Amino acid sequence: MANRILVVDDAAFMRMMIKDILSKNGFEVVGEAADGLQAVEKYKEVNPDLVTMDITMPEMDGITSLKEIKKIDPSAKIIMCSAMGQQAMVIDAIQAGAKDFIVKPFQADRVLEAIKKTLG
């Protein structure tokens, strides 16, 4: 069975890029969210195997959303997506329970490596 992934990013084209990489490599994208609040709701709804989570988003940022999802499901597997120069936020995210991070612009091999490593 394909691993089920929730893609969270406020930019639709970024979600499309990740979805494209994932679907070409046998993963199933079971949901999308454009902000942290939606991400928490969608997580409860679709119960994915893994989440790719943008750090900077409106409504609720990725780190707050990560913490909320971890409250619902302590074993949640979340990979953060950050722009260059967000190292401090990435460290916060890892401390809050993120498994890994990928940097934009996305490189397919790095995305896949992080996902495969996280899913074990």
Contacts in CASP RR format, 6 or more apart in sequence:
PFRMAT RR
TARGET T0000
AUTHOR 0000-0000-0000
METHOD contacts of the structure
MODEL  1
MANRILVVDDAAFMRMMIKDILSKNGFEVVGEAADGLQAVEKYKEVNPDL
VTMDITMPEMDGITSLKEIKKIDPSAKIIMCSAMGQQAMVIDAIQAGAKD
FIVKPFQADRVLEAIKKTLG
2 26 0 8 1.000
2 27 0 8 1.000
2 28 0 8 1.000
3 27 0 8 1.000
3 28 0 8 1.000
3 49 0 8 1.000
3 50 0 8 1.000
3 115 0 8 1.000
3 119 0 8 1.000
4 27 0 8 1.000
4 28 0 8 1.000
4 30 0 8 1.000
4 46 0 8 1.000
4 47 0 8 1.000
4 48 0 8 1.000
4 49 0 8 1.000
4 50 0 8 1.000
5 22 0 8 1.000
5 27 0 8 1.000
5 28 0 8 1.000
5 29 0 8 1.000
5 30 0 8 1.000
5 31 0 8 1.000
5 48 0 8 1.000
5 49 0 8 1.000
5 50 0 8 1.000
5 51 0 8 1.000
5 52 0 8 1.000
5 115 0 8 1.000
6 29 0 8 1.000
6 30 0 8 1.000
6 31 0 8 1.000
6 32 0 8 1.000
6 33 0 8 1.000
6 39 0 8 1.000
6 42 0 8 1.000
6 43 0 8 1.000
6 46 0 8 1.000
6 48 0 8 1.000
6 50 0 8 1.000
6 51 0 8 1.000
6 52 0 8 1.000
7 15 0 8 1.000
7 18 0 8 1.000
7 19 0 8 1.000
7 22 0 8 1.000
7 29 0 8 1.000
7 31 0 8 1.000
7 32 0 8 1.000
7 33 0 8 1.000
7 51 0 8 1.000
7 52 0 8 1.000
8 15 0 8 1.000
8 32 0 8 1.000
8 33 0 8 1.000
8 34 0 8 1.000
8 35 0 8 1.000
8 36 0 8 1.000
8 38 0 8 1.000
8 39 0 8 1.000
8 42 0 8 1.000
8 51 0 8 1.000
8 52 0 8 1.000
8 53 0 8 1.000
8 54 0 8 1.000
8 57 0 8 1.000
8 62 0 8 1.000
8 65 0 8 1.000
9 15 0 8 1.000
9 18 0 8 1.000
9 34 0 8 1.000
9 52 0 8 1.000
9 54 0 8 1.000
9 57 0 8 1.000
9 81 0 8 1.000
10 34 0 8 1.000
10 35 0 8 1.000
10 54 0 8 1.000
10 56 0 8 1.000
10 57 0 8 1.000
10 58 0 8 1.000
11 54 0 8 1.000
12 34 0 8 1.000
14 54 0 8 1.000
14 81 0 8 1.000
14 104 0 8 1.000
14 106 0 8 1.000
15 32 0 8 1.000
15 34 0 8 1.000
17 106 0 8 1.000
18 29 0 8 1.000
18 52 0 8 1.000
18 81 0 8 1.000
18 106 0 8 1.000
18 111 0 8 1.000
19 29 0 8 1.000
19 32 0 8 1.000
21 106 0 8 1.000
21 108 0 8 1.000
21 111 0 8 1.000
21 112 0 8 1.000
22 28 0 8 1.000
22 29 0 8 1.000
22 111 0 8 1.000
22 115 0 8 1.000
23 29 0 8 1.000
25 108 0 8 1.000
25 112 0 8 1.000
27 115 0 8 1.000
30 46 0 8 1.000
30 48 0 8 1.000
31 42 0 8 1.000
31 46 0 8 1.000
31 48 0 8 1.000
32 42 0 8 1.000
33 39 0 8 1.000
33 41 0 8 1.000
33 42 0 8 1.000
34 57 0 8 1.000
35 57 0 8 1.000
35 58 0 8 1.000
35 59 0 8 1.000
35 60 0 8 1.000
35 65 0 8 1.000
36 53 0 8 1.000
36 57 0 8 1.000
36 59 0 8 1.000
36 60 0 8 1.000
36 61 0 8 1.000
36 62 0 8 1.000
36 64 0 8 1.000
36 65 0 8 1.000
36 68 0 8 1.000
37 59 0 8 1.000
37 60 0 8 1.000
37 65 0 8 1.000
38 59 0 8 1.000
39 51 0 8 1.000
39 53 0 8 1.000
39 60 0 8 1.000
39 62 0 8 1.000
39 65 0 8 1.000
39 69 0 8 1.000
40 60 0 8 1.000
40 65 0 8 1.000
40 68 0 8 1.000
40 69 0 8 1.000
40 72 0 8 1.000
43 51 0 8 1.000
43 69 0 8 1.000
43 72 0 8 1.000
43 73 0 8 1.000
43 76 0 8 1.000
44 72 0 8 1.000
47 73 0 8 1.000
49 77 0 8 1.000
49 119 0 8 1.000
50 77 0 8 1.000
50 78 0 8 1.000
50 79 0 8 1.000
50 115 0 8 1.000
50 118 0 8 1.000
50 119 0 8 1.000
51 69 0 8 1.000
51 76 0 8 1.000
51 77 0 8 1.000
51 78 0 8 1.000
51 79 0 8 1.000
52 78 0 8 1.000
52 79 0 8 1.000
52 81 0 8 1.000
52 102 0 8 1.000
52 111 0 8 1.000
52 115 0 8 1.000
53 62 0 8 1.000
53 65 0 8 1.000
53 66 0 8 1.000
53 78 0 8 1.000
53 79 0 8 1.000
53 80 0 8 1.000
53 81 0 8 1.000
53 98 0 8 1.000
54 62 0 8 1.000
54 80 0 8 1.000
54 81 0 8 1.000
54 82 0 8 1.000
55 61 0 8 1.000
55 62 0 8 1.000
55 63 0 8 1.000
55 80 0 8 1.000
55 81 0 8 1.000
55 82 0 8 1.000
55 83 0 8 1.000
55 86 0 8 1.000
55 89 0 8 1.000
55 90 0 8 1.000
55 93 0 8 1.000
56 62 0 8 1.000
56 82 0 8 1.000
56 83 0 8 1.000
56 86 0 8 1.000
56 89 0 8 1.000
57 65 0 8 1.000
60 68 0 8 1.000
62 80 0 8 1.000
62 93 0 8 1.000
63 80 0 8 1.000
63 89 0 8 1.000
63 92 0 8 1.000
63 93 0 8 1.000
63 96 0 8 1.000
66 78 0 8 1.000
66 80 0 8 1.000
66 93 0 8 1.000
66 96 0 8 1.000
66 97 0 8 1.000
66 98 0 8 1.000
67 96 0 8 1.000
69 76 0 8 1.000
69 78 0 8 1.000
70 76 0 8 1.000
70 78 0 8 1.000
70 96 0 8 1.000
70 97 0 8 1.000
77 99 0 8 1.000
77 118 0 8 1.000
77 119 0 8 1.000
78 97 0 8 1.000
78 98 0 8 1.000
78 99 0 8 1.000
79 98 0 8 1.000
79 99 0 8 1.000
79 100 0 8 1.000
79 101 0 8 1.000
79 102 0 8 1.000
79 114 0 8 1.000
79 115 0 8 1.000
79 118 0 8 1.000
80 90 0 8 1.000
80 93 0 8 1.000
80 94 0 8 1.000
80 98 0 8 1.000
80 100 0 8 1.000
80 101 0 8 1.000
80 102 0 8 1.000
81 101 0 8 1.000
81 102 0 8 1.000
81 103 0 8 1.000
81 104 0 8 1.000
81 106 0 8 1.000
82 89 0 8 1.000
82 90 0 8 1.000
82 101 0 8 1.000
82 102 0 8 1.000
82 103 0 8 1.000
82 104 0 8 1.000
83 103 0 8 1.000
83 104 0 8 1.000
84 103 0 8 1.000
84 104 0 8 1.000
90 98 0 8 1.000
90 101 0 8 1.000
93 101 0 8 1.000
94 101 0 8 1.000
99 114 0 8 1.000
99 117 0 8 1.000
99 118 0 8 1.000
100 114 0 8 1.000
100 117 0 8 1.000
100 118 0 8 1.000
101 114 0 8 1.000
102 110 0 8 1.000
102 111 0 8 1.000
102 114 0 8 1.000
103 110 0 8 1.000
END
